[in-house]
């Protein structure tokens, strides 16, 4: 009888130990999966030419600012930046939004938000315009000089003249041109995947010498230019 009781207690202790080990293993597995997912995202949005530049900072999304608004996010490393300044956000090698440092955590405003505005050039002749967010797939570029010849398929890049973005960062492609009373507006399909914000390069200070970063106005690589 005593042996049976001891055997039962040993089995109970063994089961308890196995349950504890199982919980620890599950926790470890979850941590490993989280780490792997983070590394995969980091690799997906990695761009070597930006990594070691002193005027570019790699930041990560913390959370959405509001649960019902996917166009505004909070970002890491806000303590390293000046207040009341607008910074450009690059997703791998394409424009993705702007960031603003106030008394709150660093706030990112993605291309899908109408508050996201910055200067651009359109086409080979670099016609100027101001980009403004519409939705997760599109932006509008306003105040294009009315005499400018803008074609569907023209590529849109950042101008760098607003001290927000570096020059020649790809933004999108023209899909429609609207002529208004005093200027033209171009509707563009954006390159950035703003519905999946994770890692960004933040432009702390604009450099107007594009050769320093080997930046060109050509179409970015295939990982970033799939039009939604």
Residue pairs with C-beta under 8 A, 6 or more apart in sequence:
41 198
41 199
42 199
44 92
44 198
44 223
45 91
45 92
45 198
45 199
45 200
46 92
46 199
47 90
47 92
47 93
47 201
49 213
49 214
49 215
50 56
50 58
50 90
50 201
50 213
51 58
53 213
55 203
55 204
55 205
55 206
55 207
56 90
56 201
56 202
56 203
56 204
57 77
57 80
57 81
57 201
57 202
57 204
58 199
58 200
58 201
58 202
59 75
59 76
59 77
59 89
59 99
59 106
59 108
59 199
59 200
59 201
59 202
60 75
60 76
60 198
60 199
60 200
61 73
61 74
61 75
61 76
61 108
61 197
61 198
61 199
61 200
62 73
62 74
62 75
62 76
62 105
63 73
63 74
64 70
64 72
64 73
64 74
65 72
65 73
65 74
65 107
66 72
70 110
70 112
70 136
70 194
70 195
71 109
71 110
71 112
71 113
71 116
71 133
71 136
71 194
72 107
72 108
72 109
72 110
72 113
73 107
73 108
73 110
73 197
74 104
74 105
74 106
74 107
74 108
75 99
75 105
75 106
75 107
75 108
75 200
75 202
76 106
77 106
77 202
78 101
78 105
78 106
81 87
81 101
81 106
81 202
81 204
82 101
83 101
83 102
83 103
84 100
84 101
84 102
85 100
85 101
86 98
86 99
86 100
86 164
87 98
87 99
87 100
87 101
87 164
87 202
87 203
87 204
88 95
88 98
88 99
88 118
88 158
88 164
88 165
88 166
88 169
88 202
88 203
88 206
89 95
89 96
89 97
89 98
89 99
89 108
89 110
89 200
89 201
89 202
89 203
90 96
90 165
90 166
90 169
90 200
90 201
90 202
90 203
91 192
91 193
91 194
91 197
91 199
91 200
91 201
91 224
92 220
92 223
92 224
93 169
93 170
93 220
93 221
93 224
94 169
94 170
94 171
94 190
94 191
94 192
94 220
94 224
94 225
95 111
95 118
95 158
95 165
95 169
95 170
95 171
95 190
95 191
95 192
96 110
96 111
96 192
96 194
96 197
96 200
97 108
97 109
97 110
97 111
97 113
97 116
97 192
97 194
97 200
98 108
98 109
98 116
98 117
98 118
98 164
99 106
99 107
99 108
99 109
99 200
99 202
100 106
100 107
100 109
101 107
108 197
108 200
109 115
109 116
109 133
110 116
110 133
110 192
110 194
110 197
111 131
111 133
111 139
111 171
111 190
111 192
111 194
112 133
112 134
112 135
112 136
112 194
113 133
114 132
114 133
114 134
115 133
116 131
116 132
116 133
116 139
117 130
117 131
117 132
117 133
118 130
118 131
118 158
118 162
118 164
118 165
119 128
119 129
119 130
119 131
119 158
119 159
119 160
119 161
119 162
119 164
120 128
120 129
120 130
120 131
120 141
120 156
120 157
120 158
120 159
120 171
121 127
121 128
121 129
121 156
121 157
121 158
121 159
121 217
122 128
122 129
122 141
122 144
122 148
122 150
122 154
122 155
122 156
122 174
122 186
123 149
123 150
123 151
123 154
123 155
123 174
124 154
125 148
125 149
126 159
127 144
127 145
127 148
127 149
127 150
128 143
128 144
128 145
128 159
129 141
129 142
129 143
129 144
129 156
129 186
130 141
130 142
130 143
131 139
131 140
131 141
131 156
131 171
131 188
132 139
132 140
132 141
132 142
133 139
134 140
134 187
136 194
136 195
136 228
137 189
137 190
137 228
138 172
138 175
138 187
138 188
138 189
138 190
139 171
139 172
139 187
139 188
139 190
140 185
140 186
140 187
140 188
141 156
141 174
141 185
141 186
141 187
141 188
142 183
142 185
143 183
144 150
144 183
144 184
144 185
144 186
145 183
145 184
146 179
146 180
146 182
146 183
146 184
148 184
150 174
150 177
150 184
150 186
151 174
151 177
152 174
152 175
152 176
152 177
153 173
153 174
154 173
154 174
154 186
155 170
155 172
155 173
155 174
155 217
155 219
156 170
156 171
156 172
156 173
156 174
156 186
156 188
157 167
157 168
157 169
157 170
157 171
157 217
158 164
158 165
158 166
158 167
158 168
158 169
158 171
159 165
159 167
160 166
160 167
160 168
160 206
160 208
161 167
163 206
164 203
164 206
165 203
165 206
166 203
166 206
166 207
166 210
166 213
166 215
167 206
167 208
167 210
167 215
168 210
168 215
168 216
168 217
169 215
170 191
170 217
170 219
170 220
170 224
170 225
171 188
171 190
171 191
172 188
172 189
172 190
172 191
173 188
173 189
173 227
174 186
174 187
174 188
175 187
175 188
175 189
176 186
176 187
177 184
177 185
177 186
177 187
178 184
178 185
178 186
178 187
189 227
189 228
190 228
191 220
191 224
191 225
191 227
192 224
193 224
193 228
207 213
210 216
219 225
